[in-house]
Amino acid sequence: MKLQDLVTPQTVIRDIRAGTKSELLSELAGRAAFQTGLDHRALFHTLLDREAIGSSGLGLGVAMPHARFGDLHIPLAIFARLGRPIEFHALDGRPVDLIFLLLGPEPATAIYLKLLLSASRALRDPDVRQRLRNHFDVPSIATALQDNALSVPH
């Protein structure tokens, strides 16, 4: 399984209107609950608990919240772009406009860990970030992630 395999019309959200980190995580948890059958409240609180350990704001306007669940057997990714950047307590202090949520099984599988690493690498690439900001649709996201995978050493 590769990152681009997780990009579908159901996993791409354009122009979320959340004004705070908490609102954003709740919206993402709702979307993930719908797709996985997991409880919205449990998803939301797990994401909040993970953020309390340390922000998943990578910097450069990108955040990658992630969590694992015993009842989840296949990783789920949700790609989101905010209509207006929000404060996310990112490492560089910049507001966030690109979000990549990754949920996986507990305990973590090798596939989940590879997806997490691949996503982190892709989102740190300035060309990928620019492409995602310019064209945020299923084919463009999948292509940006696929093109990046080809250039990342394994």
VENQUIUR-V493756 format. One record per residue. N is the residue number from 1. RES is the residue in one small letter. NEAR is the number of other C-alpha atoms within 12 Angstrom. Layout:
BEGIN
n=[N N]
res=[RES RES]
near=[NEAR NEAR]
END
This chain:
BEGIN
n=[1 2 3 4 5 6 7 8 9 10 11 12 13 14 15 16 17 18 19 20 21 22 23 24 25 26 27 28 29 30 31 32 33 34 35 36 37 38 39 40 41 42 43 44 45 46 47 48 49 50 51 52 53 54 55 56 57 58 59 60 61 62 63 64 65 66 67 68 69 70 71 72 73 74 75 76 77 78 79 80 81 82 83 84 85 86 87 88 89 90 91 92 93 94 95 96 97 98 99 100 101 102 103 104 105 106 107 108 109 110 111 112 113 114 115 116 117 118 119 120 121 122 123 124 125 126 127 128 129 130 131 132 133 134 135 136 137 138 139 140 141 142 143 144 145 146 147 148 149 150 151 152 153 154]
res=[m k l q d l v t p q t v i r d i r a g t k s e l l s e l a g r a a f q t g l d h r a l f h t l l d r e a i g s s g l g l g v a m p h a r f g d l h i p l a i f a r l g r p i e f h a l d g r p v d l i f l l l g p e p a t a i y l k l l l s a s r a l r d p d v r q r l r n h f d v p s i a t a l q d n a l s v p h]
near=[20 28 39 30 23 31 32 23 21 21 36 34 32 28 22 28 22 27 22 21 33 23 21 37 42 29 30 45 35 25 31 37 26 19 24 26 19 26 21 22 21 23 37 31 21 25 36 27 20 21 24 16 14 19 26 36 34 31 28 28 35 44 44 44 46 43 37 31 30 18 20 26 20 26 38 43 40 43 44 42 36 34 20 21 29 30 29 37 27 28 20 18 19 20 26 39 40 47 48 45 44 42 45 33 24 20 19 24 21 17 23 31 25 21 34 32 23 31 40 32 27 37 38 27 26 18 19 31 33 22 24 36 31 16 20 33 25 25 21 25 40 30 26 32 37 24 22 30 27 17 16 18 10 10]
END
